[in-house]
Structure formats: C-alpha cells, structure tokens
Amino acid sequence: MLLIVIAAGCAQIEELTGLDANKRNGELTLRRYSGMPLNLPPLVQCITDKGEVESLSLNRNMRKVCDYMKIPFRSVTLEEWNKDHKIESSVRVLSVLDTKKLNNKSIDVLMDFVARGGTLFMPFGSEDKRFSFLVGMKPENDYMTDAEASGFLFKTNIFPGFKDHSYLKNVKHFGLKKIVFSDKIKIDATALSDEKYPLITENSIGKGKVIYYNSTYFFIKEDRGMLVSGILRGLEGVPYPIINTGVIFLDDFPSPLYDIKEEPVKSEMDLTITDYVHNVWWPDLRKLAKKHDIKYAAMTTFDYNVNIKPPFLFREWDSKKIKIDGKETGLSTWLVNDVAKHGHELAFHGYNHVSLLVSDWKNPDFMATSLKAAEKKWEVNDFGPLPVTYVPPSNYIDRVGLKQLKKGMPSLTFMCSLFVGHKKDGGDREFDFDPYEPELFDLPRISSGFYVDPDLKFTMYSLYMYTGIWTHFLHPDDIYQIPATKISHGQYDLRNYDGLGWYKTPNSDRAMYPEFDKLLQTIRTDFPNIRYLDARESGLMTNDWRASYFNHKSVHGMYTVEKMKPEESEFSEQDWFVYSAMDKVSRIEEQLKRQGANFKKVAYLDGYLYSVRTNKSRITLPDFRADLQSSNLDLVAANVRNEYKKFNEEVARLAKEALWVDDSDEKLALEIEALRQRMITEPKIDPKVWNQYTEYLSWDERAEEVWAMLDEHCIKYPLPENILYSQELSKLVYYPNDVIQEKWMSAQMKVTPNDVELLNNYITYFNSPENQEKIKMALLYLQKADPSRDNYLKYIDYLVNYEPENAIPELDKLKPSEEYKDLATVISWIYGDNNDFQKAYDWSAFSTEIDFYSKMQWLIELKDYQKLINEYNAYIAKNPDDYRVKAQMSIAYHDMGKFKESWILASELPEESLDKETIQKMLNTDVVYEENELQNYLVENYQRLFYKDVLQNVIKTNRREYGNFINYDTEMQTNKDKLSAFENVLSYNVHDKKKNLHGFGFTYSSMYRVEYEVPDYDDNKTHDVFGFQYQFNNPKAFEKLQYWSNIRYEYSLLEKSFFQFGAGANYSKNNSYSSAELNIAPAENGPSYSKSIYRFQLNLYQDYRFFKYFNTSLSLEGNYYTKSEKLNEDFYVDESYEGSITGKVIFDRWMQKKHRFQPFVESTRTQASLGESTIPLSTGYPYWMIDERFFIGGGLGYSIGNSDNDFNMKVEGGWFYDDYADEFTRFIGNLNYQIFDYTVISAIFEFYLQDKFYSNALQLGVKYNLKQKQKK
C-alpha cells in the first residue's frame, strides 16, 4: 500500500512540475491570450476613414504598435468624429491621416486639444489650408508641391544613433516646398536629395505640438518605428514594457557540407566549403558568441536533395567524415554536438530545403513523413530534446505546410519565418500565435546578413522601438553569395552583394567578420540592455510579454504602469523603454534610482531614451502632464485662438491683394493658371481643359501633379464623370504608383461595374491577399457583366484560395466533373478540411494531383470499408512498393477488426518505413487480446513483427492457457483429528482443436477405518483404491456457459469396484457468478466403501455484488446417502437425506488493491432426515449427520493479488455461534503460486476448532504446462 501511495504521489508531482512525456520530448507550454485589449482610458486616439485604404492601414499599424507597447489605444471613425468631436480627457496623442474630410468644427476642437498640451500627429502630407496654422505654414503661400524631393535624412535621433542616417533614397515625397513653411517650425528630418526640404516637422502651439510628415509616402509595416517616434513625443515619461532580446539564427547550420572551393574564400584562404565552415566560420562565430554573450539558434537541415517522396534518407548528412582525436565521425553530427556543447540551441530548418508549400509537394502528407524521418534521425543520433524552434526553408510555408509541420514534428513551438512578405506564403508574421496554425507561436525574423545597408538597419531599429526585439539570421554560405558566383542564389538577393572577404577584402577596409562584430557593438551601444538569447528562451519571454496585460494609472502627479496578474508570468524582471526630453531628465533619473531600477540612456529625439530593467513588473515615474495643472490652460487656449484668428485675417488680406502677375510676361504661365482656375471652379470635369493642363505640366515634368488635383477635385465633386476621367488621364500620364492606380481603378469599378475590360485589368493587377475584399467585389461585378464559365471559375478560384469557408455554398452547387478538373484538387482539400469526406472523395476522381493515400483517408473517415478494400487491391496491384499506402491500409484493417490482414500487411513493410514502428507498436499492444488460433498462426508465419517480449508473452500465455499439461492433486481429510481419506490424482490433460479440455488420470486413494470403538470388524477397514478417470471441460469464455463432466472407475485391494460421476456448469458476468454441480461417489471413509454407501450431492451457488463494495453469496446443498449393503446386518444404515442453505456477505472495499482485508458475516441452516442405523450417525459412523443445525458468525479475510497475478492467496478466519457445538472457530484459505514460467503450485485448506465432531481438509496441487508442438 505504501508503494501505491508513493506512485500516486509521484504522478501528482509530475503533473505539478509539468515533467510529462511531452516536456521530455521538447514540447513547451505557452500562455494563451485573446488579443483583446483592456478597456483602459486611451492615451492615443486615431481618426479613421473606413473608405480609404491608406487610413485603414495607418489605423491598423497604429493599433498594432500600441498593442505591442501596451499603450491604451482607441480608434474613432470619421463619421463618429464629425458627429461629436469627442476626445477623451486621458488622450495625449491624436492622429489623423488625411484632414480633408474633417468638418470645420474639427479645427477648433483640435486646436484646443493641442493648446492644452496634446500632440496632434499627422503622418501624411496634406493641402488642407484649414490646417496651415496648426502645421506651421506661412499665411502667404500657394501650397506649391515639390515633385523632386526624395529620400529621408534624419536631423535628429528618430531612433537611437540614427542622426544623419538616411532611408529610402529613391522615394519621392510630393510634399510642399520649404517656402510654404514658417521659420518657427523645428525640422527633425529633411529630404535626402534636398536638405532644405522639411520632411518631418514639429510646430509648438500653446502647451502642445503638431508633428507633421510632409510626404505622400504611405507608411508600411517596416515604418512603424516612425509612428512610435511620433507617438512618443506626446508620451514623455510614459514607460512601456519591451523584451530587450536579440536572437541570432544560424540558418542551414549544421547541414551537409561539400568539398569544393569557391570565391571569395578560395582566393583569401584556399579552403573548401567544408574546411571553411568547420575550421573558420564556426570557430569565429563561437568567438563572437563569447565576446558578445550570444546564445545562437542553430537551424539544422539534414539534406539538400529535392526529394518530396519517401523514402527520406540521410546520405548527404552522413557522407562527410572527419577524424576527431583519431576517431572517424560524421562532420555534420560532430557540429551538432559542438553546438550543443557550447550551450547554443539546436533548432530545426527542415528535413531538406524544399519549402513546405503545396505547390512544391505534390502530396502534402509527405511533408509530415519527411518531418517524422527527421524526428527519428534526431532521436536515433541522440541530439537531445526534440527541437522547439522552426525556420521554414527559404522562409516560405503555406497553410497546409503549417498543419503538416505540427503533425510531423509536434515538439515544434516557435515558427520563425519573416516579419515582412506575404502571409499566405509564410511571411507578414507578427509576434503572436500563427494565424493559420494557432498551435505555433510566431517569432519572425526582421534582418539577415553579416552587414546591413541603411534601409535594413532602419527596419531593424524600427521594430526594436516598439518590441525590444531584434531577430537576425546568418548562413554559413553567405560569403559565397557574390556577383557572378557559381553558387546559386535563386530568386533572392545576393547575401554578399559587396563581395567582401571574411577577414579582408582587396581594395577595401571592410570584411564580413569585422563588419558583423561592428554591427553587434553598434546595436549594444544604441540599445545597451539587449540580451542575446536563443530562440527558445526569447520565444518564451516574447509569448509571456504578449500574454501579459498592463494597467496605466496617474495618481497625485505620478504615472504607474504595472503588469496585471504577475503571478501568471514566468518572469519577474521587466524591461522598459521611456522617453524623456532634456529638461525632465533629472526627475526621471531621481525616480528610477529611488525604485532601485537598472537603467541606461541613449540620445533620442530631443532628449533620451531610457532602457530600464526592474525587479518587479511595475514602474512609477513623474507624470509630466500633471505639470500642466499649474498653468492657466483656459488662458493658453484663448491666446492660441487669438493667434489663429490673426493668422486667418492675414490669409484673407493677402488673398485680396493677390493678383496673378506674370513677372516674366510669359503667356504660357497665364494660360496654365487660367486652365487651373477653370478646373478648380467647374464641378464637372471638362476633359479638354484637364488634358491641356496636363500637357502643359508635362513640359515641365510636373504632369503627375494633376493626379493630386484630380483626387482633391473628386473629393469635392464626386461625380461619376469626374472619377472616370482618371481613365483618360492615365493615358496621358500613367498612374504615379501602384497605390494610386489601385485607388482610381477601384473607384472606376464602382462607377462602371459592367466594364469587363476594367474589371479584368483590376483583377490582373491587384489580385493579392491584402486586397481580397476588392478583388471579390470585382469578381462579382465581372460575373454579372459577363456571366461566362471562365469568369465563374475565376470567382470559384478566389473563394477556394481566400475564403474557403465561404466557398462551400458555391461548391455545393457544382457537380464533380471534368469541366472543373483544374479546381478539383483544391476543392477536394476544402471539403476534406471541412470533414465532408464524401464530397472530397467524389471530387478527387477528377484530380490528377491527389494521391491514393489521401483518398484512403477519406474512405476511412466515411467507414466505406468495402470500397476501400476494393480500391486498395486495385491500386496495390499496380503499385506494390507503395509502403506508405500499405502502412495506412494496415491501420485501416486494424480499425475494421481485421487483425490478421493488418498484421500481414505490416509484416511486408521494410524497416526504413517510417510508419512501421508505430503500427508494430499498435499491433503488438493488441495481439495479446486476439484469439489463440490467430496468435499461433501469426507466431508460426509472421514472427518477425513481434516484439521479443510480446512474442515470449504470447507463447507463454498460450502455453499456459491452451498447452497440454500434467497435473497432480493430493487431498487429505480427517474425522476430528484422525485421517479419514487420502486421495491422489495424476492426470495428463490435452486441448482439442476446439479448445475443449480432455483429462486422463490415474488415481490412488486410501479410505481409512474410523477410529471408533465399534465392533464392526467386517466393514470398518482401510481401503487402498486404484483407479482411472476421464474429465471433459468446454473452452473457457467469459459470459458464456462453462460445463464439465468426469467419470472414474476404482478398484480396492479388498476386491471391490467403485464408480464415480460428476457434472457441473457455471456462468459469470461482471457482477455475478452462478454454478450448479452434481457429484456421485462413495462416502469418503473405509466403512462407507465397505458398505458401498454412495453419496449423491447437488450444489447450487449464486453470488452477486451490490452497492459496489458488498459481495453476497447464497449456496444450497443437498445430500442423499444410499443404504448400506445387506452383507452386514449387525451394523447397517438406511437411506438418509440432508439439505442446507448458507448465506454470506463480504465487505470488499479495497478490491482493486493488491493487499486487502475483507470482513464478512455468514450463516448456515441444515435440516436432515436420518435413516435407521445401528449406531447413531451423530457419532460419525459410518458417516456423520444430525437432524438439524444452525450456526451464524463472522470474521476477517485477507487477500493478496488476484487470479491474474503469479501469486495470489486468500485466508479467512471466523468465529461462529453454533446450536450444536455452542461455538466453533474456522480457518479456510487457498493459494496459487506460479513458481516457474510453466509450473504452478496450489493449496486449499479448511480447519475447525470445536469440541464435538468436525472434519478438516487439506489439498495440494502441482501443474506443469508442456511445450506446444509447432505445426509444420
């Protein structure tokens, strides 16, 4: 019992600590979260125009940035804003993309917001003259556009260390010229091409400021850091939690290596790729790891073949050998062990370098098969815990690939593709659970290479500003990716585009190794608290950070940010960023020191960015907004309104004086202006006027300005004819960029939804995942305009690729046929994914790409087993070596209950089959429950599939259960303390083909004289008896009637013959047992044998378990004794009858325990009819019987084991009140012990302690199972 308690305790400890099998195999437990923000008073508010893609994009990026920064955020629609102009009192930053649709009241509200200390963030250029004062423009300006300014040049540290850095040098801004702006504005960034061009400006108004981006460049995901810098100008002193980790991935390492020499390593070191990676690259990276305290994530790839069908072998991995300490070992395996030895993470990059895309794998299920092969290789080579981190080959993976990835290697937890790219191909990931496979958490990478260009560095720093995460990857072969290299770089950019060497480069002071060292040092300088962790640890921290909610509160001039429910977090320390302007530094630092925080600062914007680390997930800093309470904000706002009034008066005065003067007397300029005035004043566009104006501007290479004019005109006068003019304009001067083209073609579609050519062009140009809704609209328009089969198929194709859940109602209208064969594959998979397996199977008939294995799966799900068998037989006849299909069919046969067929198929699988081990385990688990005949058949014909221990167990069990055996039983009985009978039976027992048992036995018994002073000298003698017996038992079966019969002939040395007969039956169910038996034999003592007195005994027995713990039994016994022979008339007995009933109740509370106590109560009532006898039968001569008897009592039983154990025993002791003997004590028991594999000993005893007549019995037995003969 103590052992049981300890085992149960260990199981509970394992649950508490999480040390289960999954953990041992590498799987991790992540924190789940809903992604729904807390309903906190917002700090940042964004006005969003639902009708504009650009506004929605800004809102999406602003919301995500605030989500990462845990900054309370709220978005209001343009309609809501224009209705109530509500800015909550908690808001410190308000953002709007395009102001033209704001109503006039908005100006006053926003001006008051800024005057009272708010920050208005306008990250897009605007020609809205109403905002001239707020933005910081001159009253006297004509909103002249600069069509030449391009690129970003930062005049302040928009990110740490980024002053004088550039970005996107070729992007044109089409903003307003320098002359438009007042001299009082602060310029944070200029155009790279023109440092006088104000690109990012800051205009202080009252107690607040307006941040304005003078550019029509729309911010994308990579630019979010600039949004952060705009937000933080209004959130001084507000801390936000970050991670502060860097992860360096070593892609394609360890992996197979090749003995070829390539440039530039060939010229610099004269080394092969193998020697370079082994002796230079990896040792140098270890040095950098030691210098910068880095834990790499090494992304193992086992092969570079392009194999997409089983078998998945490892020839390349195992082929390259090296000698280490005189011993030959595989180089790739040695590198794996060296990575682990130095404390780095062993992660996974794929079995080979084929991306997990449906387009690359004809059979998606083979993806999982290859992963299973890699998993098995990992375990066989003992690489340690299974990997948890995965990087897709070439960073590509689709929805199906993600499902197969988790299926093939369940230990994988972190999916590390790219932060940018296309979502459907595995890119465009956030630091969240994967959108297609929520069992994976995304830890996307942002950068790569041993050196980075200015734009990539900008992207890295941009991400770090709102996450504190840098994810970067390197390749061993990066150095070989140079212009004109022989080593293919496929469709990707060269990774060593500057052609640098490793340590040195001809005609250059740069090289890859020192450049990367310098990059690491620079990042450490700019983000001093960065920690270089492996992907596993960083992933866990990132998940914990994303799952955590933070509360913001301002109380008594102090601002506190704290993690809610910190007990749910695995990490006690917390990293923060906080921005402070220069004049508030001392107050920030004083408070940080007071809290015992570890902090460092770097120059940022107009002050510093503090990197803070606290021991608790809570931080409190001065709330600088509270400083405003000391100011008379009403007076400040009134002064600003007065300044605004004067500004507008000056604008009006200048407008009256403004006359068009052609200082150069150029008639062309007058005509251009006249055309422009007509264009502005005429609501309906005159194409001739606009075309002429466009032509004039094209002479000065300014024709693209017309697009901005058209945009403004259509906002003011949204007439269909005006919108459609964009088609004609595009023929004169094409759309400036894809965004503008999409915008106008989308508008054209709404005006002319029946224009087939327009619809087809839009679908062709803009069919991308990001534009799904409009593509769907275009396809619906196209169907109405041209309801052709091709257009319908285009719509179906859209649905199946982008809205598979909505595709089904449309697909249900289609009948599978050759007409739709091009879509049959994807339609089948859609139905399969939605568990409509019948339709999936029906459509697969028209696909040439769906393999038979997948069709099998669907038939199995449908349980259409007969069709499955027929199709399988037809397929396997043509493809006898498709072991994967055989393996699946083996499993299917097993599920059908066709165990024999399942076993035979599994036996045909080769050892390298990945499924064989799983199936073998399943079958070996279940074979022990199969019928004996089948077990013997499999042992004799398909023994190789058996596990050794299972085979031995099956053979042993069958030999024990159905093997022939020799049995020896001996029994001794007493009358009181004198021996009355001693019986011995030696039998040979055989099973026939139907499992009936036939026993042939030799008996020897001694029936002793009764030690009683009776002068019956003729009959009171001892008989030595020899005999033969035969016994029959039907096969054992639970819940079936069991029956038996035996017959015995005996001969006494006193020259008398005797016969015995017995028959019985029993039936058992879960909670009950019933039996009946009849035995006819001489009464067992010498006088009874002499007088030929036979006893006919009938026993009926029933037990039943009720109330779970109570086992009750009732037994009826009837005895009939024949009268003695007439040979001895002096001592005779006539016929006698006896009947008894016994009831017993056992309390069996601990029946599942090995050791258990069983209290009981028992009672017996006996009634007899005694035949006339010379001597009273109560004396025990020639047998014992009394008229009536009643006894009742109880006691305690003790049991060890049960019938399934090799050792089991039960003993029972009880005390009884007896109306015959006053009282007596009884001990009964039995024991069975399998002392050897095929030898069992048994014992049964019954002993009484009482003063009057009693009978004791002891029975011993030995059984030995003989070896079974094997069929030939």
C-alpha positions, 0 to 999 in steps of 0.5 A: 500500500505504501508503494501505491501511495508513493506512485500516486504521489509521484504522478501528482508531482509530475503533473505539478512540475509539468515533467510529462512525456511531452516536456521530455520530448521538447514540447513547451507550454505557452500562455494563451491570450485573446488579443483583446485589449483592456478597456483602459482610458486611451492615451492615443486616439486615431481618426479613421476613414473606413473608405480609404485604404491608406487610413485603414492601414495607418489605423491598423499599424497604429493599433498594432504598435500600441498593442505591442507597447501596451499603450491604451489605444482607441480608434474613432471613425470619421463619421463618429468624429464629425458627429461629436468631436469627442476626445477623451480627457486621458488622450495625449496623442491624436492622429489623423491621416488625411484632414480633408474630410474633417468638418470645420468644427474639427479645427477648433476642437483640435486646436484646443486639444493641442493648446492644452498640451496634446500632440496632434500627429499627422503622418501624411502630407496634406493641402488642407489650408484649414490646417496651415496654422496648426502645421506651421505654414506661412499665411502667404503661400500657394501650397506649391508641391515639390515633385523632386524631393526624395529620400529621408535624412534624419536631423535628429535621433528618430531612433537611437544613433540614427542622426544623419542616417538616411532611408529610402533614397529613391522615394519621392515625397510630393510634399510642399516646398520649404517656402510654404513653411514658417521659420518657427517650425523645428525640422527633425528630418529633411529630404535626402536629395534636398536638405532644405526640404522639411520632411518631418516637422514639429510646430509648438502651439500653446502647451502642445505640438503638431508633428507633421510628415510632409510626404505622400509616402504611405507608411508600411509595416517596416515604418512603424518605428516612425509612428512610435517616434511620433507617438512618443513625443506626446508620451514623455515619461510614459514607460512601456514594457519591451523584451530587450532580446536579440536572437541570432539564427544560424540558418542551414547550420549544421547541414551537409557540407561539400568539398569544393572551393569557391570565391571569395574564400578560395582566393583569401584562404584556399579552403573548401566549403567544408574546411571553411565552415568547420575550421573558420566560420564556426570557430569565429562565430563561437568567438563572437558568441563569447565576446558578445554573450550570444546564445545562437539558434542553430537551424539544422537541415539534414539534406539538400536533395529535392526529394518530396517522396519517401523514402527520406534518407540521410546520405548527404548528412552522413557522407562527410567524415572527419577524424576527431582525436583519431576517431572517424565521425560524421562532420555534420553530427560532430557540429551538432554536438559542438553546438550543443556543447557550447550551450547554443540551441539546436533548432530545426530548418527542415528535413531538406530545403524544399519549402513546405508549400503545396505547390512544391509537394505534390502530396502534402502528407509527405511533408509530415513523413519527411518531418517524422524521418527527421524526428527519428534521425534526431532521436536515433543520433541522440541530439537531445530534446526534440527541437522547439524552434522552426525556420521554414526553408527559404522562409516560405510555408503555406497553410497546409505546410503549417498543419503538416509541420505540427503533425510531423514534428509536434515538439515544434513551438516557435515558427520563425519565418519573416516579419515582412512578405506575404502571409499566405506564403509564410511571411507578414508574421507578427509576434503572436500565435500563427494565424493559420496554425494557432498551435505555433507561436510566431517569432519572425525574423526582421534582418539577415546578413553579416552587414546591413545597408541603411534601409535594413538597419532602419527596419531593424531599429524600427521594430526594436522601438516598439518590441525590444526585439531584434531577430537576425539570421546568418548562413554559413554560405553567405560569403559565397553569395557574390556577383557572378558566383557559381553558387546559386542564389535563386530568386533572392538577393545576393547575401554578399552583394559587396563581395567582401572577404571574411577577414579582408577584402582587396581594395577595401577596409571592410570584411564580413567578420569585422563588419558583423562584430561592428554591427553587434557593438553598434546595436549594444551601444544604441540599445545597451540592455539587449540580451542575446538569447536563443530562440527558445528562451526569447520565444518564451519571454516574447509569448509571456510579454504578449500574454501579459496585460498592463494597467496605466494609472496617474495618481497625485502627479505620478504615472504607474504602469504595472503588469496585471496578474504577475503571478501568471508570468514566468518572469519577474524582471521587466524591461522598459523603454521611456522617453524623456526630453532634456529638461525632465531628465533629472526627475526621471533619473531621481525616480528610477534610482529611488525604485532601485531600477537598472537603467541606461540612456541613449540620445533620442529625439530631443532628449533620451531614451531610457532602457530600464530593467526592474525587479518587479513588473511595475514602474512609477515615474513623474507624470509630466502632464500633471505639470500642466495643472499649474498653468492657466490652460483656459488662458493658453487656449484663448491666446492660441485662438487669438493667434489663429484668428490673426493668422486667418485675417492675414490669409484673407488680406493677402488673398485680396491683394493677390493678383496673378502677375506674370513677372516674366510676361510669359503667356504660357504661365497665364494660360496654365493658371487660367486652365487651373482656375477653370478646373478648380471652379467647374464641378464637372470635369471638362476633359479638354481643359484637364488634358491641356493642363496636363500637357502643359505640366508635362513640359515641365515634368510636373504632369503627375501633379494633376493626379493630386488635383484630380483626387482633391477635385473628386473629393469635392465633386464626386461625380461619376464623370469626374472619377472616370476621367482618371481613365483618360488621364492615365493615358496621358500620364500613367498612374504615379504608383501602384497605390494610386492606380489601385485607388482610381481603378477601384473607384472606376469599378464602382462607377462602371461595374459592367466594364469587363475590360476594367474589371479584368485589368483590376483583377490582373493587377491587384489580385493579392491577399491584402486586397481580397475584399476588392478583388471579390467585389470585382469578381462579382461585378465581372460575373454579372457583366459577363456571366461566362464559365471562365469568369465563374471559375475565376470567382470559384478560384478566389473563394477556394484560395481566400475564403474557403469557408465561404466557398462551400455554398458555391461548391455545393452547387457544382457537380464533380466533373471534368469541366472543373478538373483544374479546381478539383484538387483544391476543392477536394482539400476544402471539403476534406478540411471541412470533414465532408469526406464524401464530397472530397472523395467524389471530387478527387476522381477528377484530380490528377494531383491527389494521391491514393493515400489521401483518398484512403483517408477519406474512405476511412473517415466515411467507414466505406470499408468495402470500397476501400478494400476494393480500391486498395487491391486495385491500386496495390496491384499496380503499385506494390512498393507503395509502403506508405499506402500499405502502412495506412491500409494496415491501420485501416484493417486494424480499425475494421477488426481485421487483425490478421490482414493488418498484421500481414500487411505490416509484416511486408513493410521494410524497416526504413518505413517510417510508419512501421514502428508505430503500427508494430507498436499498435499491433503488438499492444493488441495481439495479446487480446486476439484469439489463440488460433490467430496468435499461433498462426501469426507466431508460426508465419509472421514472427518477425513483427513481434516484439521479443517480449510480446512474442515470449508473452504470447507463447507463454500465455498460450502455453499456459492457457491452451498447452497440454499439461500434467497435473497432480492433486493430493487431498487429505481429510480427517474425522476430528483429528484422525485421517479419514481419506487420502486421495491422489490424482495424476492426470495428463490433460490435452486441448482439442482443436476446439479448445475443449479440455480432455483429462486422463488420470490415474488415481490412488486413494486410501479410505481409512477405518474410523477410529471408533470403538465399534465392533464392526470388524467386517466393514470398518477397514482401510481401503487402498483404491486404484483407479482411472478417470476421464474429465471433459471441460468446454473452452473457457469464455467469459459470459458464456456457459462453462460445463464439465463432466468426469467419470472414474472407475476404482478398484480396492485391494479388498476386491471391490469396484467403485464408480464415480460421476460428476457434472457441473456448469457455471456462468459469470458476468461482471457482477455475478457468478452462478454454478450448479454441480452434481457429484456421485461417489462413495462416502469418503471413509473405509466403512462407507466403501465397505458398505458401498454407501454412495453419496449423491450431492447437488450444489447450487451457488449464486453470488452477486455484488451490490452497492459496489463494495458488498459481495453476497453469496447464497449456496444450497446443498443437498445430500442423499446417502444410499443404504448400506449393503445387506452383507452386514446386518449387525451394523447397517444404515438406511437411506438418509437425506440432508439439505442446507442453505448458507448465506454470506456477505463480504465487505470488499472495499479495497478490491482493486488493491493488491493487499486487502482485508475483507470482513464478512458475516455468514450463516448456515441452516441444515435440516436432515432426515436420518435413516435407521442405523445401528449406531447413531450417525451423530457419532460419525459412523459410518458417516456423520449427520444430525437432524438439524443445525444452525450456526451464524458468525463472522470474521476477517479475510485477507487477500493478496493479488488476484487470479491474474497475478503469479501469486495470489492467496486468500485466508479467512478466519471466523468465529461462529455461534453454533446450536450444536457445538455452542461455538466453533472457530474456522480457518479456510484459505487457498493459494496459487503460486506460479513458481516457474514460467510453466509450473504452478503450485496450489493449496486449499485448506479448511480447519475447525476448532470445536469440541464435538465432531468436525472434519478438516481438509487439506489439498495440494496441487502441482501443474506443469504446462508442456511445450506446444508442438509447432505445426509444420 
